[in-house]
C-alpha cells in the first residue's frame, strides 16, 4: 500500500529561505514545545488517487517563484530501521513492474496554480517510523533559496510560539453573497477612464469581478490568521437565481482558499440579471435555524446593480423581507424575531446611482439588519481600499466580535524614476497598545507599484529591527498584489529579542520592481480583548439639511471608557456638492440604448449619457463624488459615549464618515482605532409642496376589480426647498397598508423628477392613499380620493383644486348664462 503525506513548510520569500517552524495547517505538525516535528509515521497518511507522498510548501510566492527540483536530492526511509532510499527525479508517474519494486522517484507539481509541491512515489509498502529528506530544491528568481527539509529535524531554540486566537469567543458563521450578474464584467471606473477604457467593455484588469476578487483575497489573507476550528463559512453566487458552493462548511485555510477558486470558475463568471433576494435567501435558513444562538452570524452582500429579477429584497417599514413581487406586502423575514443575523451591504453604484437599491434600501439594511454599517462606492480603485476596509470591518465583527479592530489605515501613490534607479523607500508608522494580543499588517499594491513578487518590508520598534518576511514569529499569507503579516505576543524578532506591546512601530517599504506611478494601501488590525468600540451615524429626521448625528461608544474591561482627552475622538465627514436628483432632472441628455449583459434603468441610461457629455459631466460628478473632509470633535455626553453633529448635509447623496481615535487609557496606554461607514441623505418629500405639483384625471382604462374607479396622477415629489426625489425612484413607489386598492401597472419615470401612476380604488367614498416613495411617506391631498373625498372619476383639473374652483367650470357657467340672456332678449 502507498500513502500520501502532506508536510508543511513556511513560504518561500523573494530574498531569503523559509523556516519550517511556521507549519500549522498540514501534517506533520510541531510538537507541544515547538522544537521538533511530532513522530512522522505512515499512520499520518491517507490513500489518494496518485498513491504518493507529498511535501507541500505553504506559500503564496510560488505562483511567481515556482519550485524546481531537477537538481534536488530526495531520500525516503520507507520503514522503521530501514535504509534511506535515493529517489530519482522523474516528471512522470511511475508504474509498478517486475523490475522496479522498492524504487523511489519524485517530481515538483502544481497545486491551485502554484508550483509548490514535492511529490514522492515509492513503489512498495510504508511501515512504522518513516522519514523524508529533501535538499537542493530551488525557486526561480534572483536570490531565492529553499531550506533543506527533514521530517526528523530538531528545530533550533527560539521564543515559545505565541498562542492562536482565543477559544472563548462565540464561533463565527460567515456567508459571502456575491453578485455575478452581467454588469460585474463592466468597468469599475467611469466610462472613458484613461486606464480602464469603456464602461461596458473595459480593460480586463478593471472588470468589477476581478476587483471583487482582489478585495476578497485580501480579506481571506487576514481571516486565516484569526479563524478557529469551530468557525463556519458559506459562499453564494447570484444572478437570475442563486447557487452555493456546498452549503456551510468549516472556515479552514483550505476552504478559505477555495473561495478564490470558486470565483475563478467558468460557471461563476458574470452573466444574467440581478436577484438580490435569491442571493440572500439561498443560505439564510442555515443562519437563522435552530442553532442560530450558537454562532455569531453575518452575511456580507456585494452587489453592483438594481434588482431586476425575482426574488427581491424589500423593506416593509419595519423589517427586511424576501418576496417575488418587489412590494412591501408579504414575503419571508430575513431575520425572524429572536434571531441574530448581521446583513452587511456593499454596493458599487456607478451604473445607476439614483435607484432605490443603491440608496434607501441599503440604508435600511444597515440600520435594521444588525450590521450598523454600509459601504457605497461610486468607483473602485486598484487596490480597492474602500472595499477592502469594509470587508475587514465586517470580518472583524464576525470573527472576533469586539476584540479585532482596525488600528490604522493609509493609502497613497508613488512615482518611480525612469531608468534603473529605484524610488526611495516609503516610511509608514502605526501604534499598538499594552493589551494587544496580536496585530496584522495588510499591505496591498498595484502592478505599477510592484510588478512582480513582493516589496521589501522592514519593521522597527524600541531599537529592535524586524524582518517580517523572514521571521518565523510572523504568520505570512498573501497573493499577487498583497501580503498579510501577523505577529502574536510576545513581539519578538528572529533572534528572540522582544519589545513591549505598546508604542510606535515604524515600517519601511521598498519597491524592488517598480513600473511607474504605483498605488498602495495599508491596514493594521489589532486583537485586543480589552477595548471595545462601537460607532453610529444617523439622522433624527430624514432629509437634506437634517444634521448627521455621530456617536462613538467605548468601553475598557467592560466599563465605559471615560475621560478621553479633548480632541482625541474625532469624525471626518465628506459628501457631495450637488443633489443628484436635481442634476439628473435638469439634464438635457436623453437615455441611450440599453447595454448588453444586464439591465439598466432609464435614469441610469440618462446618467451615462450625461457623463459622456463634457458640458454636463462635471455637474454629475459633483453629485457623485465626495468633497473635502471636514473634521468634527466628538465630546463625551454620557459615560463612554462621545457624540457630535454634522449640520452641512446640503445635498442629497452618500456621505462618508470616518471615525479616528488617537487617545490614551489607564489599562492600554496609547491606543488608536479607525472605522468608516457611509450614510445616505435622501430627499424627504413634503406633502404640501408636492401637492402643488399634482395633476390628476380619470385613467383611460381601469380593471373591473377596482369598483371605485381609477385615477391617473402625475406628481413631482419635492421637499420644502424644491429638491426633487429622483429620477430613478419609480420602483420605490408603494401604497402604505392598509388600503383597499392598488397601483395599477408600473409607475412611469418621466426622467425630469416627475412620475406618473394610476391608483385603483376598490370602492367609492375612499380617502386617498398614503404613498411611500424611497422609504419616505407622502400623504396625498383629499382631491385624489373618491366619492365624498374628492369626486372620484370626475377629477380632471389642475393640482388639487375642487371642481367648483376649476376654470372650465366657470367658463361653462358663463356660457350658459350668456345663452340664457340671449334667449330672454328674443322673447
N, C-alpha and C positions, 0 to 999 in steps of 0.2 A: 504494500500500500504506500502511496506517496501523498504527502500532505502539503498544504500551503500555510506558510507562516508569515505574518506581517510584522516587520521590525521597523520602528520609527527612529529617525534622527532629525535633528533640527535643520532649519532651512539653509541651503547654500546661500552665501552672501556674495555680493559683487566683488569684494576685495579681500575676503578672508575666509577661513574654513569654518564649517559649522561645529556645533558641540552637541554631543548626544544626550546631555543632561536634560534637555527640554522635552524629550519624548514623553507623551502622555496620552495619546489617543490611539495607540496601536500596541501589539504585543512584540517583545516582552516589555513590561513596564519596569520603572525603577523600584527598588525595594523601599521599605519604610523610611530609611535614613537617607535615601537619595545618593548613596555612594556606590551602587552596583546594580546590575540587572537582577531581576528575580530569576530563578532557575529556568533555563531555556530547554524545554523538552518537547517531545512530539505531542504531548498532551495539550499543548497550546495550539496545535494546528487544527485544521478542519479541511475536509475534502473540497476540492474545487475542480472545475472543468479542465484546467490545464495541468493538474497534478504537479504543482511546482511549489518551491519555497520562494517567497518574495520578500525582499528587503525594501521597504517603502520609505523614501526620503521625503519627509514632510516639508514642503517648500512651496512658496509662491513665485520664486525666481526662476524655477526650472522651465517655464514656458519660454523664458528669454535666454536662459543659460542651461541648455539641456545637458544631461549627463552623457559621458562617453566611457564605455567600459572595454574598448578594444585592447588596451594595454594593461588591464587590471589583473590582479592575482586574487582569485577567489577559491577558498577551500571550505570543505564541509566534513564534519565528523558525523557520520550517519548513525552511530550508536554509542552507548556508554563504553568508554575504554577503547574504542576503535581508532584507527588511524585517520589523520586528516587527508582527505581525498582532494587532489588538484582538479579544479573544474576548468574546462576549456571554453573559450569564447565561441559562441555559435549563434547567429542571428535567427536560426530556425528552431523548431520544436522537435526534439529527438523522438525516435520511435524505437521501442524496446525490440531487440532482436536476439538471436542466439549468441551473438559475439560481443554485445555492448553492455550486458548486465553489470550493475555496480558502478558504471561510469557517471560522470557529472559534467554538465555544461551550464553556461549562463549567458544571459543577454540583458540589454537595457531596453525597457519597453515604455510605452506611452500610456498614461492614465489620465483621463479627463483633460486632454490637451497639453499635458506636461510630461516631458521625458524624465521621469523621476523614480523609476522602479527598477531595481536589480532583481531579475527573475532567475532562479536556480532550478535546474532539472536534475534529479537523482533517479537513475533507473534501477531502483531497488527499494528496500524497506528502510524506514526510520524507526529507531527504537531508543527509549531511555533518554540519557543526557546527551543531546546533540549540540553542535557548535557550528557557527557560520563566521567566517572572516572574509574581509574584502579590503584590499589596498590597491592604490593606483588608479582609482576611478577619477576622472577629471570632469570639469564643467567648462563649457566654451566661454570665451570672453577673457580679456586680459586680466591676470591677477587672481582668477578664481581657483580655489583648491577645495578638495573634499577630503575630510579627515578619514583615516582608516577606520573600518568598523570591525568590532569583535564582540560577539554576543557574550563572551566571558569577561569583558573588560571591567576592571575596577576603576571607578571614576575618581579623579583627584579630589582631594578635600576642598570644600567650598562652604560658604554660608548655608545654613539649613534652608531648604526651599520653603518659600512662603506658601501659606495655605491658599486654596482657591476661594471662590466666593462662599459666603456663609450659607449653611444649610437650613438656617432658621426661618428664612423668608417663605412666603407662600409661593408655591410653584407657579410659573408663568405659562399662559397659553395664548400664543400669538398667531393670528391668521392674517396673512398678507393677501389683499384683494387687488388684483392688477387689471386695469382696463387695457384690453388688447384690440380695441376697435380700430377701424381703418385709419382714423386720424392719428393714431400713435406712430404711423410711418411718416407723418408730416414733420415739418421743421420745429425745433424748439426755440427758434428765433423768429423775428418779424420777417415778412416777405421781403426778399431782396437784400438780406443781410450779406455783407461782403464775404463772410466765411461760409455761411450755411446755404446761401442761394435762395431758390424759390421755396415758398411756403409748402406747396403740395408735392414737390419733388426735390428735396434738399440734398446736400452733401450727405452721404450715408452716415457719417460720423455724428451728424446733427439730428438724426432721427430721434424722436422722443423715446422710442422703445430702447434705444441704446443709452440715452441719458438716464432713463429709469434704471437700467441695469447697473450703471455706474454708481448711482446713489444706493441701490440695494446692496451691491457688493461691498461698499464701504461700511454700511450698517452691519452686514454679516461679519465682517472682519472684527468689529467690536464685540458683537454678540458671542463670538467664540471664546472670548476671554472671561465672560461672566455667566454663561449658561450653566444650569445644573442638570444632573441626570433626570430630574423629575419634570423639567420644563418641556412644553409641547409646542409644536409648530404645524401650521397648515398653510397651503398656498392655493389660491383660487384665481383663475383667469376667466374674464368675461368679455363677450362682445354681444351678439344677439341673445346668447344664453351663457351659461357658466359651467365650467368643469373644475375639478380639483385634482391634485396630484396624488391622491391616495388617502384622503381623509386627514386626520390629525395624528402625527407621529412624534417621536422623541425629537427634541431640539438638539440633536447631536451635531458634531462637526461635519459628519458625512451628510446629514440631511440639510444642514445649512448650505454647504457647498452645492448640494443638488438643486437648490433654488435657482442658482445661476444656470445650471444645465437645463432646467425646465424652461427658463426664459429663452434660451437659445434654440429650443426645439422648433422644427418647421411648423408643427401643429400649433405653436403658441406665437406665431408671428402675427403682426397686426392685420386685421381684416374684419369687416362686418360692422354692425351698428353698436349701440351703447345701451345696455340693460344693467344699470347700476343695481336695481332691485334683485335681479338674478344673482349678481355677484355677492351681494350682502347675504341673501337667503341661503346660498349654497352650503355653507358650514355653520350658519347661525345657530341651528338647533343643537349642534355639538357644543357650542359655547354656553348656551343658556339651559342646558339639560339638567339632569338630577345632580350631577357633580359640580355644578357651577360654583358653589361656595368653596370648593377645594382648590380653586385656581384664581389667579389674577388674570382676567380675561380681557384681551384687547384685539380689535380688528383695525388694521391700517388700510385705508382705502386710497388708492391712487387712480385718478381719472383725469381726462383732459377734455371731456365733451359733455354736452347736454344729453339728457336721457331721451332716446327716441324709439326705444323698443321695450315692450313689456318683458319683465316686471319692472315696476317703478318704485323708487324710494320716495316717500312723501311725508310731509309734516301736517298733522291734522290740528295744530294749535296747542296740543298737549303732549303728543308722543310722535315718534318716528314709526312709520308703518311701511310694509311692502305690499303692493297690490297690483292689479292688472289694468286699472283704469286711470292711473295718474291723477286721482282725486283724493280729497281728504276723507272720503267716506269708505270705511271698511278696510280690510287687509289685516295682515299679521303684524303684531308688535315686534319690533326689532329687539327691544329689551322688555320682556314681560315684568310685571310687578314683582318686586323682591329679588330680581336677578341683577348680578353685577356684570356690566359689559361697557368698555370704553370703545366708542367708534370714532376714530381719528381720521378726518378727511384731508387729503391733499388734492388740490385742483390746479392744473395748468389751464388758464382761461384765455389763451392767446386768440383762439378762433372766434369765440362768441362770448365776450366778457360780460355782456349785459343780461344773458339768460339767467333765470332764477336758480338754476342748478349750480352756477358759479358764484352766487351771491347769497341770497337769503336762505336757501336750503342749507348751504354749507354752514352758515352762521348758526342756524337752528341745530344742526348736527353737533357742532362744537358746544353749544350752550346746554343741550339737554341730553347728550348721549354719554356723559361721564368723562369725556376726554378733556374738555375745557380749553382746547387749543385747536387752531386750524392753520393751514398754510395755503395761500392762494398766490400763485406766481403768474405774471404775465408772460415772461420768457424764462428760459433756463440757461444758465451759463455752463461752461465746461472748465473746471469741475462745477457741478450744480450745488453750490454751497448752501443755498436756502433749503433745497430738498434734503440734503444730507443732514443739516442741523435738525430739521423737523423729524426725520426718521430717527435720529439719535435720541431726541427728546421722547419720542413715543417708545423707543426701545428701553430707555432708562426707566420710564414709568412702568413698563411692563415687567422687565427682568428683575429689577432690584427695588421696585416700588419707590420708597422715599430715601433710598441710600445712594443711588447712582445719579449724578447730576453734572451738567456742563459747568466747567470751571472757567473756560477761556475759549473764545473764537476769534479768528482773524483770517483775512484773505488779502491778496494783493497780486501785483504783476511785476515782472522784472524783464527789462530788455537785455539781450545778450550782444556784446560787441561782435563785429564781423571778424573773420579770421579764426585763428586758433586760440585766441585769448579768452579764458573763462571769465564769466561775470563774477563780481565779488560775492562772497557768501552772504546769506541773509541771516540777520540776527533777530531772534524772537525770544519771548520770555513768558512765563506763566508762574502761578503761585499754587502751592499745596499747603494744607493746614495740619495741625497736630494729630488729628484723629482720622486722617485719610488712610484707609487700608490699602489702597491701590490707586493708580492712575493710568489712563491710556492716552497716548498721543496718536491722533489720526491725522496724517499729512497726505493731502491729495494734490495732484498736479495734472496739467495737460501735456500733450506730446511736445509742444514747443518749449515748455519748461524743462522737461526731461524726456528726450526722445526714446531712450532705452534704459532698462534697469532702474536702479534707484539712485537718488542723490545721496551724497554723504551726509550723515546726521550725527552731530555730537551734542551731548548734554553736559552741563557742569553745575555744581551746587556746592557751596561751602568749601571751595578749593579742590573738590574731587571731580575728576573728569569721567564721563560715562560714554562708552561706545555701544549704543543700544543694539545695533545690528549684529554685534559680535560678542554680546554679553549674555551668558547663559541665564542670568537672572531675569531677562526680558523675554516675554512671550511675543513672538513675531507672527503677524498674519498680514495678508495684503494681496495685491494683484497688480496688473498693469495699471499704473496711474495712482497708486496709493500704497501706504503701509500703515499698519496699526501696531504700536509698541506698548505693551502693558508691563508695568513694574509693580510688584507687590511688596509690601513692607515685610522685613526691613529693606530700605532702599540702599542697595549695595552695588559696588562695581564688580567687575570680573575677578578682582583680586581680594574681595572680601572687605574692602573698605567702605564703610556705611556712613550715611548722612542722616540728619534729623528729618522727620516728616514735614515739618513746617518751614516755610520760607520760599525764596525766589529761585526758580530754575532758569538758566539761560540755555538757549537752544540755537545752534548754528547749522544752517542747511546750505550745502554747496552743490550746485548743479555740475554734473560730470559730462553730460551730453546735451547741452543746450541747443535749441533750434530757433532762436529769435525771441520775440516777446512772449514770455511764458506766464501762465497764471497758476496760482496755488491757493489752497485753503488749509487752515489748521483748526482742529478741535481738540480740546483736552477735557477728558471726562474723569471725574473723581468718584471713588467709592468711599462714602463717609456715612457711617450709621448714626451719627450724632445730629447733624444739621439737616432739617427738612424745610424745603421752601415750596410754596405754592403761589400761583400767580393768576390774576383775573383781570380781564378787560371787558367792560360793558357800558351800556348807556341806560340811565334811569328811564328815559323815553326815547324811542327810536326817532331818527330824523336828522337832517342836516342842521347844524347849529347846536345840537344837543351835545354836551361835553362827554368825552370818554372818561369813565371812572376807572382809575388804575389802583390795583391793590396787590401788595406782596405780603404774604403771611409766612413768618419764620419761627421755627422752634429749634431748641437745642436741648438734647437729652429729654425730650418730651415736654419741655416747658417753654412758654413764649420767650423768644429771644428779644429782650427789651433793651432799650437804651443805646441802640446803634448810633454812632456819631452822625451829626448833621452832614448831609451831602454824600453819604456812603451808600444810600439806596436810591437809585435813580432809574427813570424810564426815558427811553429815547423814541420819539414818535415821528413818523413820516407818512405823508399821504398825497393824494392827487391835488393838482392845482385847479382843475375844472371838473364839472359834473358830467359824467359820461352820457347820461340820458339827454341832457340839454344839447351836447355837441352832436350826438347821433341824430337827434330830432331835427336840428337845423342843417345837417349836412346835405349837400346838393347831389351827392353821388347816388346812383341807382344800384340796387342789389345786382351783383353779377351772377354768372351761371354757377350752379352748384358744382363743387368739386367731386371727383370720383373717389371712392374709397370709404366715405362716411357722409352722413347728412349734416347740413349746416343751415341754421335758421336764416330767414330773410334779413334779420337785423345783423347777424354775423356776416352775411354776404355784403351788406351795405358798409359795415365797418371795414372789411377788407378792401372794398373799392375806395373808401376814404383814405386808408393808409397808402394806397397806390397813387393817390393824387397829391403831388407835392404841395399844393395850395391848402390842403386840409390835414395833411399828415401831422403837423406839429400840434394842432389842437387836440387831435385824438390821443397823441402820446401824452399830452399834459393831463388827460383824464385817466390814463392807464398807468403811467409810471409814477414812482414815488419821488417826492421832492426832498428837499434838505431836511435832515433830522433836527428836531428840537428837544432839548433835554429838560426833564421835569424832576425836581427833587421830591421824593416821597417822604412824608413825615409820619411819625408814629401817632396814630389816633386812638389806639387801644393796645393793650399789651401784645407785642409781637406782630402787630398789624400796621403796615406802612402804606399810606394812601396818598393819592394826588389826583388832579383833574386836568385834562387837556381840553380846552374850550374851542380850539380852532378847527372844528370839523366843518369847514366852509364849502365842501363839495362832496357829492356822492362818490363812493368808491371804496377801495380797500386801503385801510390804514395799517401800517406795520408798527408793532410795539416791541421794543427790546428792553428787558429789564437787566440792569447791570448792578451787581452788588460787589463792592470792594470795601470790606469792613473788618472789624476785629470782634472777637468774643472771648469770654473768660476760659472756656474749655478748649477752643480750637485755635486761639490766636488769630492771626490774619487769615482771612478766607475770601474767596470770590465765588460768584455764581452768575450765570448768564441764562436767559430764557427769552425766546422770541415767539410771538404769536401774531395773528392778523385779526382785524375786526372790520366787518363790512358796515359802512354807514350808508343807509338807504334813504330814499325819499319817502316820507310818510305822508300819504295823500290827505289833504284837508277837505272835509265834506263840503263846507260852504264854497271854497274856491273851486272845487271840482264840479259842484252842481251848476255853476255858471257856464260850464263848457258843454253840458249835456244837451244833446239833441235826441228826440225820440219820435217814433212813428210806428204805426202798426206794421208788424212784419208781413212780408208778402206771402209767406207760407207759414203755416203753423200746424204741427202734428195734432191729430184729433185727441190725443191723450191730454192736451192742455186745454181743458174746457173753459178756462178763464181768459184765453187768448194769449197772443204772443206780441211782445213789444221789442222793436229794434232800438238799441241805444248806441250812440256814438259819443264818447267822452274822452277827455284828456285828463287823466289823474295828475294832479299837481298839489304841491304843498302850499302853505300860505304865502311863500315868496315866489311862486310860479315855477319852481323846479319840477321837471317832468319825470314821471315814472316810466323809464324805458325810452326808446323802443326795446323790444326783446322780452317783454314780460307777459305776453299773451297766454302762455301756458300756465301762468300762476293765477289766472282769474278763477275764483271759486265762489260758490254761494255758501255762506255760513249757515249751518244747520241749527235748528230745524227750519225748513222752508218747503212749502208744498208747490214745488216747481223745479225747474232746471234750466241750465244754459243749453240752448238748442244749437247743436253743431259746434264748430270751432270758433274761438274768438279771433277776429281779424286784426292783425297788427298793421296799421297804416304807415308805419315807419317814420312818423312825424311827431310821435308822442301820444297820438290818439289811437283808440281801439274801437272796434265795432263788435257788438254781440247781440244775440237775441235771447230774451228771457221768456220762458213759457210758464204760465200760471195754471195751476190745476183747477182753480175755481175763481169766480168773480168775488169782488169785495176784499181783495187781499192787500195788505200793506206791502210796500216794496221790499225786496230782499236786502240783506247786508252782503256786500261784496268783500272778498278777501283778495287783495292784489299784492303779490310779492310778500305775502305774510302779514300785511297790514290791512285792517278792516276799514271799510268805507260804507257809511250808511247813505243810501240813495234817497233823494227827495220824494215826498208824497206823490208828486205828479207822475212818477213812474209806476205807481201802484195801479190797481184795477178797481172798477166799480166806484164805490164811495170813497176810495183812496186816490182818485185821480182820473176816473172816467174810462178806464180800461182801454179798449181799442180805439176810442175817439181821440186819443192824444196824437197830434200831428205837428204841433207848433215848435217855436223856438224854446230852448232851455227848459226851465221847469215852471213856466207860466201856466196858470189855469186857463181853461178855454175862453172865459169871458175877457181875458186880457190879451188874447191873440189878435193881431192886427186884421187878419182876414175876417174875423167875426164882426168887427166893427164896420169893415168895408161892405160886407153883405147887408148888415143892418142899415147902413146909409143908402145903399142902392134900393133896398125895399122901401125905405122912407120916401125916396125921390119918386119911385113908381107910384106910390100911394098919392103923393101930392099931385102928380100929373093926372092921375085918374080923377081926382077930386075936381081939378080945374075943368076937365072935359065935361063933367056933369054941370 
